[in-house]
Amino acid sequence: MRIFTQTAKHSGDALTASVVAPIIAAAALWSAPVMAEAQNGEIRCTVTTNGAPAGGTIAVEREGREAAGGSCGTVISVPAGKWTATVRLDGALDNPSKRVDVTVTAGKSTPVRVDFQTGVLEVRIEAKGGSGTGMVTVNRGSKRIGTLGAGVAAQLSAGNYEVVVRYGGQERRYTVDLRPGQRRLVRAQF
């Protein structure tokens, strides 16, 4: 950047200082955001389930401190450097997430693509020849993932689950192996 100064013949240094100082201050203010932007890069997050577009969120952190976050599909601006991105799938009962190491380059866009392998589980309660209402608990190992109402379908990560169905003081247990893209229907008969 070039700064031109003009001096008056009779004013001496006072005019020079009064003209140059504001110009230098304005140049510093103008160039500071430009320099800050040049040191940032972008992260573009894409989430899919079984290869199909899906919704998700991303949180970008370094050394335990979150720097940025938002919805996948939007651009996130972060300073250049190495980051860890945690991507979560929206709408799945087990709230799956994946962590990805990301290196962001100043002035460049870095893609983060995460695919979640999921299936759909639905439990129907059949009692006395008709449908019934009850409580359905979904467990993975010894951890409770969540609960469902009878007849409500839920998206879950592919894997093995224990489904516990309670109806009228009785209980039925089922082991379900849910594969990617699979839709499983469990009929609990009482």
C-alpha positions as CSV (number, residue, x, y, z in Angstrom):
1,M,0.0,0.0,0.0
2,R,1.3,3.4,-0.9
3,I,0.6,6.5,1.2
4,F,1.0,9.9,-0.4
5,T,1.5,12.9,1.8
6,Q,1.1,16.5,0.9
7,T,2.6,19.4,2.9
8,A,1.7,23.0,2.8
9,K,4.5,25.6,2.4
10,H,3.7,27.6,5.5
11,S,2.1,25.0,7.9
12,G,5.1,22.8,8.2
13,D,4.9,19.5,10.0
14,A,1.5,20.2,11.6
15,L,-0.4,19.7,8.2
16,T,1.7,16.6,7.4
17,A,0.8,14.9,10.7
18,S,-2.9,15.9,10.5
19,V,-3.2,14.4,7.0
20,V,-1.0,11.3,7.3
21,A,-2.2,10.1,10.7
22,P,-5.9,9.6,9.6
23,I,-4.8,7.9,6.4
24,I,-2.5,5.5,8.3
25,A,-5.3,4.7,10.8
26,A,-7.8,4.1,8.0
27,A,-5.4,1.8,6.2
28,A,-4.8,-0.2,9.3
29,L,-8.5,-0.6,10.0
30,W,-9.2,-1.6,6.4
31,S,-6.4,-4.1,6.2
32,A,-7.0,-5.8,9.6
33,P,-10.2,-7.7,8.5
34,V,-8.6,-8.6,5.2
35,M,-5.6,-10.1,6.9
36,A,-7.8,-12.0,9.4
37,E,-9.9,-13.4,6.6
38,A,-6.8,-14.5,4.7
39,Q,-5.7,-16.6,7.8
40,N,-9.0,-18.4,7.9
41,G,-10.2,-21.3,5.9
42,E,-13.6,-23.0,5.5
43,I,-15.0,-26.4,6.3
44,R,-17.9,-27.8,4.2
45,C,-19.6,-30.7,6.0
46,T,-21.7,-33.3,4.2
47,V,-23.6,-36.1,5.9
48,T,-25.1,-39.2,4.4
49,T,-26.9,-42.3,5.6
50,N,-26.1,-45.4,3.6
51,G,-24.9,-43.1,0.9
52,A,-28.1,-40.9,0.7
53,P,-28.1,-37.3,1.7
54,A,-29.0,-36.6,5.4
55,G,-29.0,-33.8,8.0
56,G,-26.4,-33.4,10.6
57,T,-24.4,-31.0,12.7
58,I,-20.7,-30.3,13.1
59,A,-18.6,-29.0,16.0
60,V,-14.9,-28.1,15.3
61,E,-12.5,-28.1,18.3
62,R,-8.8,-28.1,19.1
63,E,-7.4,-29.1,22.6
64,G,-10.9,-29.4,24.0
65,R,-12.0,-25.8,23.0
66,E,-14.8,-25.5,20.4
67,A,-14.0,-22.9,17.8
68,A,-17.1,-23.2,15.5
69,G,-20.1,-25.3,14.8
70,G,-23.3,-25.4,12.9
71,S,-25.4,-27.4,10.5
72,C,-23.8,-29.6,7.8
73,G,-24.5,-28.1,4.4
74,T,-23.4,-24.6,5.5
75,V,-19.9,-23.2,5.4
76,I,-18.0,-22.9,8.7
77,S,-15.0,-20.5,8.9
78,V,-12.2,-21.4,11.2
79,P,-8.5,-20.3,11.6
80,A,-6.0,-22.3,9.5
81,G,-4.5,-25.3,11.3
82,K,-5.3,-28.8,12.5
83,W,-8.7,-29.4,14.1
84,T,-11.0,-32.2,15.2
85,A,-14.5,-32.2,13.8
86,T,-17.4,-34.1,15.5
87,V,-20.2,-34.8,13.1
88,R,-23.6,-35.9,14.4
89,L,-26.5,-37.4,12.5
90,D,-29.8,-35.7,13.0
91,G,-32.9,-37.8,13.8
92,A,-31.4,-41.1,14.8
93,L,-32.5,-42.6,18.2
94,D,-29.0,-43.5,19.2
95,N,-27.6,-40.0,18.3
96,P,-24.5,-41.4,16.4
97,S,-21.4,-39.2,15.9
98,K,-18.0,-39.6,14.2
99,R,-14.8,-37.7,14.9
100,V,-12.6,-36.6,11.9
101,D,-9.2,-34.9,12.0
102,V,-9.2,-31.9,9.6
103,T,-6.4,-29.7,8.4
104,V,-7.7,-26.3,7.3
105,T,-5.6,-24.2,4.9
106,A,-6.0,-20.4,4.8
107,G,-8.2,-19.2,2.0
108,K,-9.2,-22.7,1.0
109,S,-12.3,-24.9,1.5
110,T,-11.8,-28.3,3.2
111,P,-14.5,-30.9,2.8
112,V,-15.6,-33.2,5.7
113,R,-17.8,-36.1,4.5
114,V,-19.3,-38.6,6.9
115,D,-21.5,-41.5,6.1
116,F,-23.5,-43.2,8.8
117,Q,-24.7,-46.8,8.3
118,T,-28.3,-47.0,9.6
119,G,-31.4,-49.0,9.5
120,V,-35.0,-48.5,10.7
121,L,-36.6,-50.4,13.6
122,E,-40.3,-50.6,14.3
123,V,-42.0,-52.6,17.0
124,R,-45.7,-53.5,16.9
125,I,-47.6,-54.9,19.9
126,E,-50.2,-57.5,19.1
127,A,-52.6,-58.4,21.9
128,K,-55.9,-60.5,21.7
129,G,-55.9,-60.4,18.0
130,G,-55.5,-56.6,17.7
131,S,-52.9,-53.9,18.1
132,G,-51.9,-52.8,21.6
133,T,-50.0,-49.9,23.1
134,G,-47.0,-50.4,25.4
135,M,-43.5,-49.3,26.1
136,V,-40.5,-50.3,24.0
137,T,-37.0,-49.9,25.3
138,V,-34.0,-50.2,23.0
139,N,-30.6,-51.3,24.5
140,R,-27.2,-51.8,23.0
141,G,-25.1,-53.9,25.3
142,S,-25.8,-52.7,28.8
143,K,-26.6,-49.2,27.7
144,R,-30.1,-47.9,27.2
145,I,-30.4,-46.1,23.8
146,G,-33.9,-44.9,24.1
147,T,-37.6,-45.7,24.2
148,L,-40.3,-45.9,21.5
149,G,-44.0,-46.1,21.4
150,A,-45.5,-49.2,19.8
151,G,-45.9,-48.7,16.0
152,V,-43.3,-45.9,15.9
153,A,-40.4,-46.4,13.5
154,A,-36.9,-45.2,14.6
155,Q,-33.7,-44.8,12.7
156,L,-30.7,-46.5,14.5
157,S,-27.1,-47.1,13.7
158,A,-26.5,-50.6,12.2
159,G,-25.7,-53.1,14.8
160,N,-27.1,-55.5,17.5
161,Y,-29.8,-54.3,19.9
162,E,-31.9,-55.8,22.6
163,V,-35.5,-54.7,22.4
164,V,-37.6,-55.0,25.5
165,V,-41.4,-54.7,25.1
166,R,-43.7,-54.2,28.1
167,Y,-47.4,-54.6,27.9
168,G,-50.0,-55.1,30.7
169,G,-47.4,-56.1,33.3
170,Q,-45.7,-58.6,30.9
171,E,-42.4,-58.4,29.1
172,R,-40.9,-59.8,26.0
173,R,-37.2,-59.5,24.9
174,Y,-35.9,-59.7,21.4
175,T,-32.4,-59.6,19.9
176,V,-32.3,-57.6,16.7
177,D,-29.4,-57.4,14.2
178,L,-30.0,-54.2,12.2
179,R,-28.1,-54.0,9.0
180,P,-27.4,-50.9,6.9
181,G,-30.5,-49.9,4.9
182,Q,-32.6,-52.6,6.5
183,R,-36.1,-51.9,7.8
184,R,-36.9,-54.4,10.7
185,L,-40.4,-55.0,12.0
186,V,-40.6,-56.8,15.4
187,R,-44.1,-58.2,16.3
188,A,-44.4,-58.6,20.0
189,Q,-47.3,-60.9,20.7
190,F,-49.0,-61.0,24.1
